[in-house]
Amino acid sequence: MAEQAPARMMTVLGLLPGGDLGPWTIYRNKRGLVVWFKKAPPLAPPTDKQLTQRNQFRIAAMCWKALSPEQRAQWELAARRTTVCMNGYDLYIHFALNPKDRRKETLQRQTGTVLA
């Protein structure tokens, strides 16, 4: 059953939570309301596809950490110079998980950055 009391408290504090927070799963519905549910434990172990995807994200995050501060700064700069609602890390992860996405070339050209 959805609960609203914690949501009101969090938005009063200026927080817009989403995802898992302690024993709660939180999301915004189509009308923009924050919905809280008690976290449901998984009923089955993760599938091979889920494990593969988690490993891809893990590897992409490790590659981000391996970038030099200058390379990370270029990704952050590219994110600020565009109209996408992402930061540099988000952009990097997108292109790391989608290496055939040719929009990276357009992004570099339009933002005047060199992205590793």
C-alpha positions as CSV (number, residue, x, y, z in Angstrom):
1,M,0.0,0.0,0.0
2,A,1.4,3.4,-0.9
3,E,2.1,5.9,1.8
4,Q,2.2,9.7,1.6
5,A,3.2,10.9,5.1
6,P,7.0,10.4,4.6
7,A,6.8,12.0,1.1
8,R,5.3,15.2,2.6
9,M,8.1,15.3,5.2
10,M,10.8,14.8,2.6
11,T,9.5,17.4,0.2
12,V,9.1,19.9,3.0
13,L,12.8,19.4,3.7
14,G,13.5,20.2,0.0
15,L,14.4,16.6,-0.9
16,L,13.1,14.8,-4.0
17,P,14.0,11.2,-3.3
18,G,13.8,8.4,-5.8
19,G,14.9,4.7,-5.8
20,D,15.5,2.7,-2.7
21,L,15.9,4.5,0.6
22,G,16.2,2.3,3.6
23,P,13.1,0.0,3.8
24,W,11.3,2.1,1.1
25,T,11.1,2.2,-2.7
26,I,10.3,5.7,-3.9
27,Y,9.2,7.0,-7.3
28,R,7.2,9.8,-8.9
29,N,4.0,8.9,-10.7
30,K,2.7,10.4,-13.9
31,R,1.0,13.3,-12.0
32,G,4.3,14.1,-10.2
33,L,3.3,12.8,-6.8
34,V,5.9,11.0,-4.8
35,V,4.9,7.4,-4.1
36,W,6.4,5.3,-1.3
37,F,6.2,1.5,-1.0
38,K,7.7,-0.8,1.5
39,K,10.7,-2.4,-0.3
40,A,9.8,-5.9,-1.7
41,P,12.5,-8.5,-1.5
42,P,13.3,-10.3,-4.8
43,L,11.3,-13.5,-5.3
44,A,14.0,-15.1,-7.4
45,P,17.8,-14.8,-7.8
46,P,19.0,-12.5,-10.6
47,T,18.9,-13.8,-14.1
48,D,22.0,-14.1,-16.3
49,K,20.9,-11.0,-18.3
50,Q,20.5,-9.0,-15.1
51,L,24.0,-10.1,-13.9
52,T,25.4,-9.2,-17.3
53,Q,23.9,-5.7,-17.2
54,R,25.1,-5.1,-13.7
55,N,28.6,-6.1,-14.7
56,Q,28.5,-3.7,-17.7
57,F,27.5,-0.9,-15.4
58,R,30.2,-1.9,-12.9
59,I,32.9,-1.9,-15.6
60,A,31.7,1.5,-17.0
61,A,31.9,3.0,-13.5
62,M,35.4,1.6,-13.0
63,C,36.4,3.1,-16.3
64,W,35.1,6.5,-15.2
65,K,37.2,6.3,-12.1
66,A,40.2,5.5,-14.2
67,L,39.9,8.7,-16.2
68,S,42.2,11.5,-15.4
69,P,40.8,14.6,-13.7
70,E,41.2,16.5,-17.0
71,Q,39.2,13.9,-18.9
72,R,36.4,13.9,-16.4
73,A,36.4,17.7,-16.5
74,Q,35.9,17.5,-20.3
75,W,32.8,15.3,-19.8
76,E,31.4,17.7,-17.2
77,L,32.0,20.6,-19.5
78,A,30.3,18.9,-22.4
79,A,27.3,18.2,-20.1
80,R,27.1,21.8,-19.0
81,R,27.3,23.1,-22.6
82,T,24.3,21.0,-23.8
83,T,20.6,21.0,-23.0
84,V,20.6,17.5,-21.7
85,C,19.6,16.9,-18.0
86,M,22.8,14.9,-17.3
87,N,26.1,15.5,-15.6
88,G,29.4,14.3,-17.1
89,Y,29.3,11.0,-15.3
90,D,25.8,10.2,-16.8
91,L,27.0,11.2,-20.3
92,Y,30.1,9.0,-19.9
93,I,28.1,6.0,-18.7
94,H,25.6,6.4,-21.6
95,F,28.4,6.3,-24.2
96,A,30.3,3.6,-22.4
97,L,27.2,1.3,-22.5
98,N,26.4,2.4,-26.1
99,P,29.7,2.5,-27.9
100,K,28.1,2.5,-31.3
101,D,26.1,5.7,-30.6
102,R,27.5,8.2,-33.1
103,R,26.0,11.2,-31.2
104,K,29.3,11.3,-29.2
105,E,30.9,12.9,-32.3
106,T,28.2,15.5,-32.6
107,L,28.4,16.2,-28.9
108,Q,32.2,16.8,-29.1
109,R,31.7,19.1,-32.2
110,Q,28.9,21.1,-30.7
111,T,30.5,21.6,-27.3
112,G,34.1,22.0,-28.4
113,T,35.3,19.2,-26.2
114,V,37.5,16.2,-26.6
115,L,35.9,13.2,-24.9
116,A,37.9,10.1,-24.0
